[in-house]
Amino acid sequence: MTQPLAGKHILIVEDEPVFRSLLDSWLSSLGATTALAGDGIDALEIMMGMKPDLMICDLAMPRMNGLALVEHLRNEGDQTPVLVISATENMADIAKALRLGVQDVLLKPVKDLNRLRETVFACLYPNMFNSRVEEEERLFQDWDALVNNPHAAAKLLKELQPPVQQTIAECKVNYRQLVAADKPGLVLDIAPLSDNDLAFYCLDVTRAGDNGVLAALLLRALFNGLLQEQLSHQRQRLPELGSLLKQVNQLLRQANLPGQFPLLVGYYHSGLKNLILVSAGLNATLNTGEHHIQVSNGVPLGTLGNTYLNQISHRCASWQCQIWGAGGRLRLMLSTE
């Protein structure tokens, strides 16, 4: 009888030798061919000579940790499936791993081998084991604690806000916002997709009760993956953000998160100097120095609107975007280095 993982190459990146050996023996017993690395540096060296079908990766490791390893791979365009197995209790690390597009996160100690087996198979055979809906449903189940504890969800969201000034994708980015100090209003997230392009969104969480914060956490975990998936299916490197908004709207319905979710989504390619913006219910203006553009605000996600045709595309090396809604006002500024 053919072993279930026969022909599959799995790279185990784990600094704890006992657990690394246990994973090695267990995966080998299922027919997999394994390679072992003690940290991210070792893993990159191994991957120069092999392309694994799956990487199983710890987070806390010497020299190069798991988050730095996955971020490096994604920035290089490497979409190798990654399963994180970690003892971390830091939800921010888990959220960042999900945002980088890892397939799943399991927490140590791993006591349920059936769950581990199911997760490994789902990573290797996604079309057989998982539809995107099933992946999202499992994510929602893992977040039951946050659903039942709005205060903890709001606290986590606050911890996950990006730094007010940073350099990503060869761009200097900073923002300022005016919101009430005691509760979330406009939530911003911005992250690189590669070395020369980035994506961002701004969500007003004040118009859906506690569901606004949950929607923001959901978006933070899944947004980059959705956009990367769309870009991978396009010949040109510029996304159609309107179709992305439709996907997000569907996600919110699947998550059973009713309410209105005003959202602005943006994409910037620093090599092409191309900015794309689309709004679903948030007011926005774009100032490039030479041009001052009013962004059509459309209708919020979660409402009847299912068409987002107000995408604008503009060539500019630097820009400012003023965004406002019921949750406050925010100014996002970018310049290429």
N, C-alpha and C positions, 0 to 999 in steps of 0.2 A: 504493500500500500504506500502510495506517495506521501511523504511527510508534508504537512501543510505549508511550511516555509521553505521548502526545497527550492533552490535557485535564487533565494533572496539574500542580499548582502546587507548586514545591519552593523552600523558603527556604534559602539557603546562608549560614551564619554562620561567617565565617572572616576573621581579621585579616591573613593573608598574601595580598597582592594577586595574586601570580602563580598560586598554587594556587586561589584563589577564581575567577580568570578561567578557568583550565583546567576546573574543575568546571562553571562556567557554560556554556562552549562545548560540553563533552561532553554535558551533560544537555539542552541546547537542540537538539543534533543528534539526540537521541532523541525530540524532540517536546515536551519539558516546557516549561512557562512558569516562569521563574525570577525570584526576587527576591534581592538581595544585601545582606548586613549585615556590618559590620566588627567587631561585638561584640554582647553580649547586650542592651545598651541600644538599639542600632539595631534589633535583631531585634524587641523588644517594641513599638517604635514602628511598624514595618512590620506587625506582626500586629494592630494596632488597625484596619487597613484590609483585611486579608486573612486567611483561614484556610488555611494551606498543607496539602497532603496529606502532606508529609514535610518535616522539617527536617534538614539535614545540618550538623553543628555541631562546631567545634573545642572543645577544653577550655581551653587557655591563651590568653586574650584580655584586652585592657585594659578598664577600667571595670567590666564584668560578664563573668565567665568562663562557660564552658559549663555547668559544674556548677551554678553559681548560677542561670543561666537556666533549665535544666531543672527545678531544684527549685522555682523561682518558678512556672513553668507548672503543675507537678503540684499544688502547693499551691492554685492557683487552679482546679483541676479540669480543666485543659486536658490532654487525653491525645493531643495531636498526636504521631504516630510520629517518633522521633528516631534518626538514625544518627550516631554519634560517629566522627569521623576525626581522630586526634590523634597527635602525636609523643611523648606522655607515656610514661615508663618506670615511672611510679608505679602499682603494682598497686592501691593503696588508692583512687586516683582512678577506675580502671577499675571496681573493685568498687562504688564509690558510684554511678557512672553506671548500672551494671546494676541496682542496688537501686532507683534512681529510675525504672526501667522503660524505659530506652532499648532500642530493638530490637536493636542490635548495636554493636560497637566495632571499628573497623579502625585499624591503626597505620600512620602515615606512615613512609617514603614508600610510597605506593600504587603498586605496580608491576604488579599483576595486574588489568587492566581487566575481565576476565571475572568475577573474584571481586567487584569493585565493582558491576558490572552485576547480577550475581546477587543481591547483598545489597540493592541499591536496589529491585529488583523484589520481593524477599521482604518488604521493609518496606511497599511499596505494595499488594501483592496477597498478604497473608498466607494467605488461605484457599486460594489456588492453589498457592503455593510451599512453604508451611510448615504442618505440624501442630505443635502444642506439643511433641510428642515429637521432631520433627526439630530444632526450635530448641534443645531441651535437649541433644540429641545433639551438636550443633555446639559448644555451650558446653563439654560434656565433652571434646571433641577439643581445644579451645583450652586446656584445663587438664591436658593430658597431662603437662606438665612438673611440675606439682604432684603428680600421682598418682605419678610416678616419684621424687619427692624429698620424702619426709614431713617432713624437717627444715625445708625451705623453706615447705611448706604450714603447719606449726605456727607458724613465724615470721610469716608473713603474717596468720594468724588472730589472733595476739597484737597485731599492729599495728592491726588493724581493730576492736578492742574499743572500745565507746563510752566517752565521758568519764564519770567517776563522778558528775558533777553537771551537769545541763543543763536548759534551759527549752525545751520543745517543745509545740506544740499548746495553748498557754496553760496548761501544767502545769509545775510544778517536779518534776523527776525525779532521784533519786539512788539509788545502790545500793552495797552492800558485799559482798564475797565472801571466803571463806576457802578457798583452793586451794593445792596444792603449787606452789612458785615455778618449778620446773624443767619442768613439763608442764601442758598445758591440762586443765581439769576441767569445770566448768560454764561454758558460753559463753552470754553474754547479748547480745542485739541489740535495739535499740529505735529506732523511727523514726516521724516524722509521716506520716500519710496525707493530711492536709489541715491547715487552720489550727485545726481543733477536734477532730481525732481522731488517735489514734496506735495503733501495734501493737507488740508485743514478743514475744519468745520466749526460752526458756532451754533449752539442749540439753546433756545430759551426754555428753561425747565419749569417756568412758573405757571404754565397754563394746563397742567395735567395732574395737579396734586402731587402725591408721592411718586406717581408714575413718571414724572419728568426726570427725577434723579435716576430712576432705574433705566429709563430710556438712554440717558447719557452714559451710564456704565455699559450698557449693551453696545451702544455705538462705539465706545472707546475700544472694546474688545474686538469688534467685527469689522469696523469701517475700512481699515487698511487692507484687510484680506479681500473684502468685496471689490475694492478699487483695483488691487493687484490682479485679481481674477479677470476683471473687465479688460484691463490693459493687455493681459496675456493673449486675449482673443482678438486683438486689433492689430492691424499692420502698422498703423501710425501710432505714435506715442502720445496721442492726445485723447483723453477719455470723453465719453458722452455722459455728463453728470446727471442729465435728466433721467436716464434709465437707471442710474445708481440710486436716485431718490425713490424711484418706484420700488426698487429692491428693499430699501430701508423701510418704506411704508409697509411693505408686505411683512417684513420682520417684526415690526411693532404689532401688527395684527396677530401674527403667530405667537408672539410672546404674551398675548392677552393684556396689552397695555393700552387701554383706551385713553383718549384725551387729545388735545391739540399740541403739536410739537413743531413750532416754528424753527426752521433750520436753514442755514446758509452753508453751502459746500464750495470749496475752492481747490484749485490745482494750479501749481506753478512749475514750469520747466525752466531752469536757470540757463540751460544751454540755448534753448530757442527763445528765451525771454518772453514766454507766452503764459499769460494768466487766463484761467477760465473760472467763472463764477456762475452759480445758479442759486436762487433763493426760493424757499418754500415757506413764505409767511414772515420773514424778517426784512426789515427795511435796511437798505445799504446804499452807500455812495462810494464810488471809486475815483481816486484822484491820482493821476500819473504825472502831475506837473504840467503837462501839455493839455490833458483832457480831464474833464470832470463829468463823470457818468453816473446817472441814477440807475440802480439795479431794480428791475421790476420785481416786486416782492412775492407775487403768486399767492398760493394758499398753503396753510400749514399742513404738515404731514398729520395723519390721523383723521383728516376731514374727508369730504367726498371727492376732493380733487385728486385725479390720478394722472394728470398731464402737466409736465413741467417743461415748458417750451421757452423759458426766459433765460436760457444760458447765454452769457456773453463771453467773448474771447477777445483778448487785447494784448498787443505786443508792448512790453515795457520792461525797463531794467530796474526800476524802483517804483513803488506805489504805496498808497495808504488807502485802507478800506475802513470806513465808518459803518458800524453795524449797530442797530438799535431795535428794541422791542419792549414788551411789558417788563422783561427781566432786567432792563438797564441799557447801558450804552457801552460800546467797546470800540477801540481803535487799534487796528492791526497794521503794522508797518513792515515793509520788506525792501531790502536793497541787495543787489548782487555785489559780491566782493570784487 
